[in-house]
């Protein structure tokens, strides 16, 4: 997957898509693939969970 530059919104949708495809993901893996911190990924994860309830 080419992740040279993906903005925050696009990254969120790409990760959701991967999760819906039942791909096993970790914060560490995503951090390395998208060049963002694990804490930033966790914040976005919390947002997604909050809005999906």
C-alpha distance matrix in Angstrom:
0.0 3.8 6.2 9.2 11.3 11.3 14.8 16.2 16.9 13.5 12.0 14.8 14.1 10.5 11.9 14.9 13.1 11.5 15.0 16.7 15.0 16.6 13.7 15.3 14.0 15.9 16.6 16.1 12.6 11.6 13.7 12.1 8.5 9.9 13.0 15.5 18.5 18.9 21.9 20.2 17.8 21.0 22.8 20.3 20.5 24.2 24.1 22.3 24.7 27.6 27.0 26.3 29.7
3.8 0.0 3.8 5.9 8.3 9.1 12.9 15.0 16.0 12.7 11.6 15.0 14.7 11.5 13.4 16.5 15.2 14.2 17.6 19.4 18.1 19.9 17.0 18.4 16.6 18.0 17.9 17.3 14.2 12.7 13.9 12.2 8.7 9.2 11.7 14.6 18.0 19.2 22.0 19.8 18.1 21.7 23.0 20.5 21.4 25.0 24.6 23.2 26.0 28.5 27.8 27.6 31.1
6.2 3.8 0.0 3.8 5.4 6.0 9.7 11.7 13.3 10.5 8.9 12.5 13.1 10.2 11.7 15.2 14.7 13.8 16.8 19.0 18.4 19.9 17.1 18.0 15.5 16.3 15.5 15.1 12.6 10.4 11.1 10.0 6.7 5.8 8.4 11.0 14.5 16.0 18.6 16.3 14.9 18.6 19.7 17.4 18.6 22.1 21.7 20.7 23.6 26.0 25.4 25.6 29.1
9.2 5.9 3.8 0.0 3.8 6.7 10.1 12.8 14.8 12.4 11.3 15.1 16.0 13.6 15.2 18.6 18.3 17.6 20.5 22.7 22.2 23.6 20.8 21.5 18.8 19.2 17.9 17.1 15.1 13.1 12.7 11.3 8.9 7.6 8.5 11.6 15.2 17.4 19.8 17.4 16.8 20.6 21.3 19.4 21.2 24.4 23.9 23.3 26.4 28.4 27.9 28.5 31.9
11.3 8.3 5.4 3.8 0.0 3.8 6.6 9.7 11.7 9.8 9.3 13.0 14.1 12.5 14.3 17.4 17.5 17.5 20.2 22.2 22.3 23.9 21.4 22.2 19.3 19.6 17.9 17.7 16.1 13.4 12.9 12.5 10.3 7.7 8.6 10.6 14.3 16.7 18.5 15.6 15.4 19.1 19.3 17.2 19.4 22.4 21.4 21.1 24.5 26.1 25.4 26.3 29.8
11.3 9.1 6.0 6.7 3.8 0.0 3.8 6.6 8.2 6.1 5.8 9.4 10.5 9.3 11.3 14.1 14.4 14.9 17.3 19.2 19.7 21.4 19.3 20.3 17.5 18.0 16.4 17.0 15.5 12.2 12.3 12.9 10.3 7.2 9.3 10.2 13.8 15.6 17.1 13.9 13.2 16.9 16.8 14.2 16.4 19.5 18.2 17.7 21.1 22.7 21.8 22.7 26.2
14.8 12.9 9.7 10.1 6.6 3.8 0.0 3.8 5.7 5.4 6.0 8.6 10.2 10.5 12.1 14.3 15.4 16.4 18.3 20.0 21.2 22.8 21.1 21.9 19.0 19.3 17.2 18.3 17.4 13.8 13.6 15.0 13.0 9.4 10.9 10.5 13.7 15.6 16.2 12.6 12.6 15.9 15.0 12.5 15.3 17.8 16.0 16.1 19.7 20.7 19.7 21.1 24.5
16.2 15.0 11.7 12.8 9.7 6.6 3.8 0.0 3.8 5.5 5.1 6.2 8.8 9.9 10.6 12.3 14.3 15.4 16.5 18.4 20.1 21.3 19.9 20.4 17.4 17.4 15.1 16.9 16.5 12.7 12.6 14.8 13.3 9.7 11.2 9.6 12.1 13.4 13.5 9.7 9.7 12.7 11.4 8.9 11.9 14.1 12.3 12.6 16.2 17.1 16.3 17.9 21.2
16.9 16.0 13.3 14.8 11.7 8.2 5.7 3.8 0.0 3.8 5.4 5.2 6.5 8.8 10.1 10.8 12.5 14.5 15.6 16.7 18.7 20.3 19.5 20.6 18.1 18.8 17.0 19.2 18.4 14.6 15.3 17.5 15.5 12.3 14.4 13.1 15.4 16.2 16.1 12.5 11.8 14.3 12.9 9.6 12.1 14.2 11.8 11.3 15.1 16.0 14.4 15.8 19.3
13.5 12.7 10.5 12.4 9.8 6.1 5.4 5.5 3.8 0.0 3.8 5.4 5.2 6.2 8.7 9.9 10.6 12.4 14.3 15.3 16.7 18.7 17.7 19.2 16.9 18.1 16.9 18.7 17.2 13.5 14.7 16.3 13.6 10.8 13.6 13.2 16.1 16.8 17.6 14.2 12.9 15.8 15.2 11.8 13.7 16.5 14.5 13.3 16.9 18.4 16.8 17.5 21.2
12.0 11.6 8.9 11.3 9.3 5.8 6.0 5.1 5.4 3.8 0.0 3.8 5.5 5.1 6.1 8.6 9.8 10.6 12.3 14.2 15.4 16.8 15.3 16.2 13.6 14.5 13.1 14.9 13.5 9.8 11.0 12.8 10.4 7.7 10.7 10.1 12.8 13.3 14.5 11.4 9.6 12.8 12.9 9.7 11.3 14.5 13.3 12.2 15.5 17.5 16.6 17.2 20.7
14.8 15.0 12.5 15.1 13.0 9.4 8.6 6.2 5.2 5.4 3.8 0.0 3.8 5.5 5.3 6.2 8.6 10.0 10.6 12.3 14.3 15.5 14.7 15.6 13.2 14.1 12.9 15.5 14.5 10.8 12.4 14.9 12.9 10.5 13.3 11.9 13.7 13.4 13.9 11.0 8.8 11.1 10.9 7.2 8.4 11.4 10.0 8.5 11.9 13.8 12.9 13.4 16.9
14.1 14.7 13.1 16.0 14.1 10.5 10.2 8.8 6.5 5.2 5.5 3.8 0.0 3.8 5.4 5.0 6.0 8.6 9.8 10.4 12.3 14.3 13.9 15.7 14.1 15.9 15.4 18.0 16.3 12.9 15.2 17.1 14.5 12.6 15.9 15.1 17.2 16.8 17.6 14.8 12.3 14.5 14.4 10.6 11.1 14.0 12.4 10.0 13.2 15.3 13.6 13.4 17.2
10.5 11.5 10.2 13.6 12.5 9.3 10.5 9.9 8.8 6.2 5.1 5.5 3.8 0.0 3.8 5.5 5.1 6.3 8.7 9.9 10.7 12.7 11.6 13.6 12.0 14.1 14.1 16.0 13.8 10.7 13.3 14.6 11.6 10.4 14.0 14.0 16.4 16.1 17.7 15.1 12.4 15.0 15.7 12.3 12.4 15.9 14.9 12.6 15.4 18.0 16.8 16.3 19.9
11.9 13.4 11.7 15.2 14.3 11.3 12.1 10.6 10.1 8.7 6.1 5.3 5.4 3.8 0.0 3.8 5.3 5.1 6.2 8.6 9.8 10.7 9.5 10.7 8.7 10.7 10.8 13.2 11.3 8.4 11.3 13.2 10.8 10.0 13.5 12.9 14.5 13.4 15.1 13.1 9.8 12.0 13.3 10.1 9.5 13.1 13.0 10.6 12.9 15.9 15.4 14.7 18.0
14.9 16.5 15.2 18.6 17.4 14.1 14.3 12.3 10.8 9.9 8.6 6.2 5.0 5.5 3.8 0.0 3.8 5.4 5.0 6.1 8.6 9.8 9.9 11.6 10.6 12.8 13.3 16.1 14.5 11.8 14.7 16.9 14.6 13.7 17.1 16.1 17.4 15.9 17.1 15.1 11.8 13.1 14.0 10.6 9.3 12.5 11.9 8.7 10.8 13.9 12.9 11.6 15.0
13.1 15.2 14.7 18.3 17.5 14.4 15.4 14.3 12.5 10.6 9.8 8.6 6.0 5.1 5.3 3.8 0.0 3.8 5.4 5.1 6.3 8.8 9.1 11.8 11.5 14.5 15.5 17.9 15.5 13.2 16.4 17.8 15.0 14.6 18.3 18.1 19.8 18.6 20.2 18.2 14.9 16.6 17.6 14.2 13.1 16.2 15.6 12.4 14.3 17.4 16.0 14.4 17.8
11.5 14.2 13.8 17.6 17.5 14.9 16.4 15.4 14.5 12.4 10.6 10.0 8.6 6.3 5.1 5.4 3.8 0.0 3.8 5.4 5.0 6.6 5.6 8.3 8.3 11.6 13.2 15.2 12.6 10.9 14.5 15.5 12.9 13.4 17.0 17.0 18.6 17.1 19.2 17.7 14.2 15.9 17.7 14.7 13.2 16.6 16.8 13.8 15.3 18.7 18.1 16.4 19.5
15.0 17.6 16.8 20.5 20.2 17.3 18.3 16.5 15.6 14.3 12.3 10.6 9.8 8.7 6.2 5.0 5.4 3.8 0.0 3.8 5.2 4.9 5.4 7.2 7.6 10.7 12.5 15.1 13.2 11.7 15.2 16.9 14.9 15.3 18.6 17.9 18.8 16.7 18.4 17.3 13.6 14.4 16.3 13.7 11.3 14.4 15.1 11.9 12.6 16.2 16.0 13.9 16.6
16.7 19.4 19.0 22.7 22.2 19.2 20.0 18.4 16.7 15.3 14.2 12.3 10.4 9.9 8.6 6.1 5.1 5.4 3.8 0.0 3.8 5.2 7.4 10.1 11.2 14.4 16.3 18.9 16.9 15.3 18.8 20.3 18.0 18.2 21.7 21.2 22.2 20.2 21.7 20.4 16.8 17.5 19.0 16.0 13.7 16.4 16.5 12.9 13.5 16.9 16.0 13.4 16.1
15.0 18.1 18.4 22.2 22.3 19.7 21.2 20.1 18.7 16.7 15.4 14.3 12.3 10.7 9.8 8.6 6.3 5.0 5.2 3.8 0.0 3.8 5.5 9.1 10.9 14.6 16.9 19.0 16.3 15.3 19.1 19.9 17.4 18.3 21.9 22.0 23.2 21.4 23.4 22.2 18.5 19.6 21.5 18.6 16.4 19.5 19.8 16.3 17.0 20.5 19.8 17.2 19.9
16.6 19.9 19.9 23.6 23.9 21.4 22.8 21.3 20.3 18.7 16.8 15.5 14.3 12.7 10.7 9.8 8.8 6.6 4.9 5.2 3.8 0.0 3.8 6.3 9.0 12.5 15.3 17.4 15.1 14.7 18.4 19.5 17.6 18.8 22.1 21.9 22.6 20.2 22.2 21.7 17.9 18.4 20.7 18.4 15.7 18.5 19.5 16.3 16.3 20.0 19.9 17.2 19.4
13.7 17.0 17.1 20.8 21.4 19.3 21.1 19.9 19.5 17.7 15.3 14.7 13.9 11.6 9.5 9.9 9.1 5.6 5.4 7.4 5.5 3.8 0.0 3.8 6.2 9.9 12.9 14.4 11.8 11.8 15.5 16.1 14.3 15.9 19.1 19.3 20.1 17.9 20.4 20.0 16.2 17.2 19.9 17.7 15.3 18.6 19.8 16.9 17.3 21.1 21.2 19.0 21.4
15.3 18.4 18.0 21.5 22.2 20.3 21.9 20.4 20.6 19.2 16.2 15.6 15.7 13.6 10.7 11.6 11.8 8.3 7.2 10.1 9.1 6.3 3.8 0.0 3.8 7.0 10.5 11.8 9.8 10.6 14.0 14.8 13.8 15.7 18.4 18.3 18.4 15.9 18.5 18.7 15.0 15.5 18.7 17.2 14.5 17.6 19.5 17.1 17.0 20.8 21.6 19.6 21.7
14.0 16.6 15.5 18.8 19.3 17.5 19.0 17.4 18.1 16.9 13.6 13.2 14.1 12.0 8.7 10.6 11.5 8.3 7.6 11.2 10.9 9.0 6.2 3.8 0.0 3.8 6.9 8.4 6.6 7.0 10.3 11.5 10.8 12.4 14.8 14.5 14.6 12.1 14.9 15.1 11.5 12.3 15.6 14.2 12.0 15.3 17.2 15.3 15.7 19.3 20.3 19.0 21.2
15.9 18.0 16.3 19.2 19.6 18.0 19.3 17.4 18.8 18.1 14.5 14.1 15.9 14.1 10.7 12.8 14.5 11.6 10.7 14.4 14.6 12.5 9.9 7.0 3.8 0.0 3.8 5.3 5.2 6.2 8.4 10.0 10.6 12.1 13.6 12.9 12.2 9.3 12.2 13.1 9.9 10.4 14.0 13.5 11.5 14.5 16.9 15.8 16.0 19.3 20.8 20.0 21.9
16.6 17.9 15.5 17.9 17.9 16.4 17.2 15.1 17.0 16.9 13.1 12.9 15.4 14.1 10.8 13.3 15.5 13.2 12.5 16.3 16.9 15.3 12.9 10.5 6.9 3.8 0.0 3.8 5.5 5.2 5.9 8.6 9.9 10.4 11.2 9.7 8.5 5.5 8.5 9.5 6.8 7.5 11.1 11.1 9.9 12.7 15.0 14.7 15.3 18.1 19.8 19.7 21.6
16.1 17.3 15.1 17.1 17.7 17.0 18.3 16.9 19.2 18.7 14.9 15.5 18.0 16.0 13.2 16.1 17.9 15.2 15.1 18.9 19.0 17.4 14.4 11.8 8.4 5.3 3.8 0.0 3.8 5.5 5.0 6.3 8.7 10.1 10.2 9.6 8.5 6.4 10.1 11.4 9.4 10.7 14.1 14.3 13.5 16.3 18.6 18.3 19.1 21.8 23.5 23.4 25.4
12.6 14.2 12.6 15.1 16.1 15.5 17.4 16.5 18.4 17.2 13.5 14.5 16.3 13.8 11.3 14.5 15.5 12.6 13.2 16.9 16.3 15.1 11.8 9.8 6.6 5.2 5.5 3.8 0.0 3.8 5.4 5.3 6.2 8.7 9.8 10.4 10.6 9.2 12.8 13.2 10.7 12.6 15.8 15.2 14.3 17.6 19.4 18.5 19.6 22.7 23.8 23.4 25.7
11.6 12.7 10.4 13.1 13.4 12.2 13.8 12.7 14.6 13.5 9.8 10.8 12.9 10.7 8.4 11.8 13.2 10.9 11.7 15.3 15.3 14.7 11.8 10.6 7.0 6.2 5.2 5.5 3.8 0.0 3.8 5.4 5.0 5.9 7.9 7.9 8.8 7.8 11.1 10.6 7.8 10.5 13.2 12.0 11.7 15.2 16.4 15.6 17.2 20.1 20.9 20.8 23.4
13.7 13.9 11.1 12.7 12.9 12.3 13.6 12.6 15.3 14.7 11.0 12.4 15.2 13.3 11.3 14.7 16.4 14.5 15.2 18.8 19.1 18.4 15.5 14.0 10.3 8.4 5.9 5.0 5.4 3.8 0.0 3.8 5.6 5.5 5.4 5.0 5.6 5.6 9.1 8.8 7.3 10.2 12.6 12.2 12.7 15.7 17.1 17.1 18.8 21.2 22.3 22.7 25.2
12.1 12.2 10.0 11.3 12.5 12.9 15.0 14.8 17.5 16.3 12.8 14.9 17.1 14.6 13.2 16.9 17.8 15.5 16.9 20.3 19.9 19.5 16.1 14.8 11.5 10.0 8.6 6.3 5.3 5.4 3.8 0.0 3.8 5.7 5.3 7.2 8.4 9.0 12.6 12.4 11.1 13.9 16.4 15.8 16.2 19.4 20.7 20.4 22.2 24.7 25.7 25.9 28.5
8.5 8.7 6.7 8.9 10.3 10.3 13.0 13.3 15.5 13.6 10.4 12.9 14.5 11.6 10.8 14.6 15.0 12.9 14.9 18.0 17.4 17.6 14.3 13.8 10.8 10.6 9.9 8.7 6.2 5.0 5.6 3.8 0.0 3.8 5.8 8.2 10.5 11.1 14.5 13.4 11.5 14.8 16.9 15.5 16.0 19.5 20.2 19.4 21.6 24.3 24.7 24.6 27.6
9.9 9.2 5.8 7.6 7.7 7.2 9.4 9.7 12.3 10.8 7.7 10.5 12.6 10.4 10.0 13.7 14.6 13.4 15.3 18.2 18.3 18.8 15.9 15.7 12.4 12.1 10.4 10.1 8.7 5.9 5.5 5.7 3.8 0.0 3.8 5.6 8.8 10.2 12.9 10.9 9.6 13.3 14.7 13.1 14.4 17.7 17.9 17.5 20.1 22.4 22.6 23.0 26.1
13.0 11.7 8.4 8.5 8.6 9.3 10.9 11.2 14.4 13.6 10.7 13.3 15.9 14.0 13.5 17.1 18.3 17.0 18.6 21.7 21.9 22.1 19.1 18.4 14.8 13.6 11.2 10.2 9.8 7.9 5.4 5.3 5.8 3.8 0.0 3.8 6.9 9.4 11.9 10.4 10.3 13.8 15.1 14.4 16.0 18.9 19.4 19.6 22.0 24.0 24.6 25.4 28.3
15.5 14.6 11.0 11.6 10.6 10.2 10.5 9.6 13.1 13.2 10.1 11.9 15.1 14.0 12.9 16.1 18.1 17.0 17.9 21.2 22.0 21.9 19.3 18.3 14.5 12.9 9.7 9.6 10.4 7.9 5.0 7.2 8.2 5.6 3.8 0.0 3.8 6.6 8.4 6.7 7.3 10.6 11.5 11.3 13.2 15.7 16.3 17.0 19.3 21.0 21.8 23.0 25.6
18.5 18.0 14.5 15.2 14.3 13.8 13.7 12.1 15.4 16.1 12.8 13.7 17.2 16.4 14.5 17.4 19.8 18.6 18.8 22.2 23.2 22.6 20.1 18.4 14.6 12.2 8.5 8.5 10.6 8.8 5.6 8.4 10.5 8.8 6.9 3.8 0.0 3.8 5.3 5.3 6.5 8.8 10.1 11.1 12.6 14.6 15.8 17.0 18.7 20.2 21.7 23.0 25.1
18.9 19.2 16.0 17.4 16.7 15.6 15.6 13.4 16.2 16.8 13.3 13.4 16.8 16.1 13.4 15.9 18.6 17.1 16.7 20.2 21.4 20.2 17.9 15.9 12.1 9.3 5.5 6.4 9.2 7.8 5.6 9.0 11.1 10.2 9.4 6.6 3.8 0.0 3.8 5.4 5.0 6.2 8.7 10.0 10.4 12.4 14.4 15.3 16.4 18.3 20.1 21.0 22.8
21.9 22.0 18.6 19.8 18.5 17.1 16.2 13.5 16.1 17.6 14.5 13.9 17.6 17.7 15.1 17.1 20.2 19.2 18.4 21.7 23.4 22.2 20.4 18.5 14.9 12.2 8.5 10.1 12.8 11.1 9.1 12.6 14.5 12.9 11.9 8.4 5.3 3.8 0.0 3.8 5.4 5.0 6.3 8.7 9.7 10.6 12.5 14.4 15.3 16.4 18.6 20.0 21.5
20.2 19.8 16.3 17.4 15.6 13.9 12.6 9.7 12.5 14.2 11.4 11.0 14.8 15.1 13.1 15.1 18.2 17.7 17.3 20.4 22.2 21.7 20.0 18.7 15.1 13.1 9.5 11.4 13.2 10.6 8.8 12.4 13.4 10.9 10.4 6.7 5.3 5.4 3.8 0.0 3.8 5.4 5.1 6.4 8.6 10.0 10.8 12.6 14.4 15.4 16.9 18.6 20.6
17.8 18.1 14.9 16.8 15.4 13.2 12.6 9.7 11.8 12.9 9.6 8.8 12.3 12.4 9.8 11.8 14.9 14.2 13.6 16.8 18.5 17.9 16.2 15.0 11.5 9.9 6.8 9.4 10.7 7.8 7.3 11.1 11.5 9.6 10.3 7.3 6.5 5.0 5.4 3.8 0.0 3.8 5.4 5.2 6.1 8.7 9.9 10.6 12.3 14.2 15.5 16.5 18.7
21.0 21.7 18.6 20.6 19.1 16.9 15.9 12.7 14.3 15.8 12.8 11.1 14.5 15.0 12.0 13.1 16.6 15.9 14.4 17.5 19.6 18.4 17.2 15.5 12.3 10.4 7.5 10.7 12.6 10.5 10.2 13.9 14.8 13.3 13.8 10.6 8.8 6.2 5.0 5.4 3.8 0.0 3.8 5.4 4.9 6.2 8.7 9.9 10.5 12.2 14.3 15.3 16.9
22.8 23.0 19.7 21.3 19.3 16.8 15.0 11.4 12.9 15.2 12.9 10.9 14.4 15.7 13.3 14.0 17.6 17.7 16.3 19.0 21.5 20.7 19.9 18.7 15.6 14.0 11.1 14.1 15.8 13.2 12.6 16.4 16.9 14.7 15.1 11.5 10.1 8.7 6.3 5.1 5.4 3.8 0.0 3.8 5.4 5.2 6.4 8.8 10.0 10.5 12.5 14.4 15.9
20.3 20.5 17.4 19.4 17.2 14.2 12.5 8.9 9.6 11.8 9.7 7.2 10.6 12.3 10.1 10.6 14.2 14.7 13.7 16.0 18.6 18.4 17.7 17.2 14.2 13.5 11.1 14.3 15.2 12.0 12.2 15.8 15.5 13.1 14.4 11.3 11.1 10.0 8.7 6.4 5.2 5.4 3.8 0.0 3.8 5.4 5.0 6.3 8.7 9.8 10.7 12.3 14.6
20.5 21.4 18.6 21.2 19.4 16.4 15.3 11.9 12.1 13.7 11.3 8.4 11.1 12.4 9.5 9.3 13.1 13.2 11.3 13.7 16.4 15.7 15.3 14.5 12.0 11.5 9.9 13.5 14.3 11.7 12.7 16.2 16.0 14.4 16.0 13.2 12.6 10.4 9.7 8.6 6.1 4.9 5.4 3.8 0.0 3.8 5.4 5.2 6.2 8.5 10.1 10.6 12.7
24.2 25.0 22.1 24.4 22.4 19.5 17.8 14.1 14.2 16.5 14.5 11.4 14.0 15.9 13.1 12.5 16.2 16.6 14.4 16.4 19.5 18.5 18.6 17.6 15.3 14.5 12.7 16.3 17.6 15.2 15.7 19.4 19.5 17.7 18.9 15.7 14.6 12.4 10.6 10.0 8.7 6.2 5.2 5.4 3.8 0.0 3.8 5.5 5.1 6.0 8.6 9.9 11.0
24.1 24.6 21.7 23.9 21.4 18.2 16.0 12.3 11.8 14.5 13.3 10.0 12.4 14.9 13.0 11.9 15.6 16.8 15.1 16.5 19.8 19.5 19.8 19.5 17.2 16.9 15.0 18.6 19.4 16.4 17.1 20.7 20.2 17.9 19.4 16.3 15.8 14.4 12.5 10.8 9.9 8.7 6.4 5.0 5.4 3.8 0.0 3.8 5.5 5.1 6.2 8.5 10.3
22.3 23.2 20.7 23.3 21.1 17.7 16.1 12.6 11.3 13.3 12.2 8.5 10.0 12.6 10.6 8.7 12.4 13.8 11.9 12.9 16.3 16.3 16.9 17.1 15.3 15.8 14.7 18.3 18.5 15.6 17.1 20.4 19.4 17.5 19.6 17.0 17.0 15.3 14.4 12.6 10.6 9.9 8.8 6.3 5.2 5.5 3.8 0.0 3.8 5.5 5.3 6.0 8.8
24.7 26.0 23.6 26.4 24.5 21.1 19.7 16.2 15.1 16.9 15.5 11.9 13.2 15.4 12.9 10.8 14.3 15.3 12.6 13.5 17.0 16.3 17.3 17.0 15.7 16.0 15.3 19.1 19.6 17.2 18.8 22.2 21.6 20.1 22.0 19.3 18.7 16.4 15.3 14.4 12.3 10.5 10.0 8.7 6.2 5.1 5.5 3.8 0.0 3.8 5.6 5.2 6.5
27.6 28.5 26.0 28.4 26.1 22.7 20.7 17.1 16.0 18.4 17.5 13.8 15.3 18.0 15.9 13.9 17.4 18.7 16.2 16.9 20.5 20.0 21.1 20.8 19.3 19.3 18.1 21.8 22.7 20.1 21.2 24.7 24.3 22.4 24.0 21.0 20.2 18.3 16.4 15.4 14.2 12.2 10.5 9.8 8.5 6.0 5.1 5.5 3.8 0.0 3.8 5.6 5.7
27.0 27.8 25.4 27.9 25.4 21.8 19.7 16.3 14.4 16.8 16.6 12.9 13.6 16.8 15.4 12.9 16.0 18.1 16.0 16.0 19.8 19.9 21.2 21.6 20.3 20.8 19.8 23.5 23.8 20.9 22.3 25.7 24.7 22.6 24.6 21.8 21.7 20.1 18.6 16.9 15.5 14.3 12.5 10.7 10.1 8.6 6.2 5.3 5.6 3.8 0.0 3.8 5.6
26.3 27.6 25.6 28.5 26.3 22.7 21.1 17.9 15.8 17.5 17.2 13.4 13.4 16.3 14.7 11.6 14.4 16.4 13.9 13.4 17.2 17.2 19.0 19.6 19.0 20.0 19.7 23.4 23.4 20.8 22.7 25.9 24.6 23.0 25.4 23.0 23.0 21.0 20.0 18.6 16.5 15.3 14.4 12.3 10.6 9.9 8.5 6.0 5.2 5.6 3.8 0.0 3.8
29.7 31.1 29.1 31.9 29.8 26.2 24.5 21.2 19.3 21.2 20.7 16.9 17.2 19.9 18.0 15.0 17.8 19.5 16.6 16.1 19.9 19.4 21.4 21.7 21.2 21.9 21.6 25.4 25.7 23.4 25.2 28.5 27.6 26.1 28.3 25.6 25.1 22.8 21.5 20.6 18.7 16.9 15.9 14.6 12.7 11.0 10.3 8.8 6.5 5.7 5.6 3.8 0.0
